[in-house]
């Protein structure tokens, strides 16, 4: 870590630091994205009593978000490419901030579903805009680090939400929780418009830093229609990996607070520490999973073996979550969920990396976008299924059994589709 910090500081001294300021804004946006996304999960037990929805109806509310997220990924990505990063990102933040605030005036299942739908549409623009910002501001040799840093905002947001949402709700009420967290995005907009321009138009960027940012050869201007990508097994391997395993992450985000409340009587004011523990461990897992496959490669393993063995370790580490609903001790349950969340992020780090292992740069973003849509579809399926399972059985055991087995099934499917991870020749 010390060497990493020294390396970053050294680059700042040599060529400037404006690009790191821009990256910090993207990190903040990603953090806000996850804070706004998670508020309803934290407040679900409170809102269930206040609004009177059933588990099935809550499942429909979550499904409205994931459905909108699925269609929003390609839609917002296209809009951002069309109108540019500065305005495109601002539109996304404005849209999801007002959608988040709009939850405060919802007083029915339909009202919450409507607000969640529009939150999903606009929140889907965050990652396309963030990755595009990194591509504009960082040379290729720094992009992986930059993406890793801004992506840490997702777990930071999941940690911040349980710290502030219960306090706001207890102090003022649940309406204010949606209003205050939603308004944070509008504050971000002032920083964005003040500090963001393209590197070549930015007054604070020195000629030395601009030359550094633009040091790579220009990418070839080749358009690859999505329909061509579907003929490659690598596309389907990534898409099926997302379809089968993203549902577990959606479940952690939206149902773990309710699970802790129902099984262990955790009140709203006490929910913070367990959730912080879970998502802090998810951050650790993301870093550890990426490090482990790189460690194997450095020691002479093939990329295929390194990625798949690491993903197998992660898949096996998720299995113990099956017992999370059966243990009587809160912190044993939290430990099992934390292990699964960490393993999911380690799995995801390697699953995303396989796209760059298999496809050339010109196709990576398109494949990731397609896979993200499949992952959101999986989120829709688990949201609806979870609502029905809880409504009719009252037990979380079937859901944890599903979550515990998904990764091994996904790895089996990926291995069938791509027996050897190697670069495809796109024509």
Secondary structure by P-SEA (a helix, b strand, c coil): caaaaaaaaaaaaccccaaaaaaaaaaaaaaaaaaaacccccaaaaaaaaccccaaaaaaaaaaaaaaaaaaaaaaaaaaaacccaaaaaaaaaaaaaaaaaccccccaaaaaaaaaaaaaaacaaaaaaaaaaaacccccaaaaaaaaaaaaaaaaaaaaaacaaaaaaaccaaaaaaaaaaaaaaaaaaaaaccccccccccccaaaaaaaacccccccccccaaaaaacaaaaaaaaaaaccaaaaaaaaccaaaaaaaacccccccccaaaaaaaaaaaaaaaaaaaaaaaaaaacccaaaaaaaaaaaaaaaacccccccccccaaaaaaaaaaaaaaaaaaaaaaaaaaaaccccccaaaaaaaaaaaaaaaaaaaaaaaaaaaaacccaaaaaaaaacaaaaaaaaaaaacccccccccc
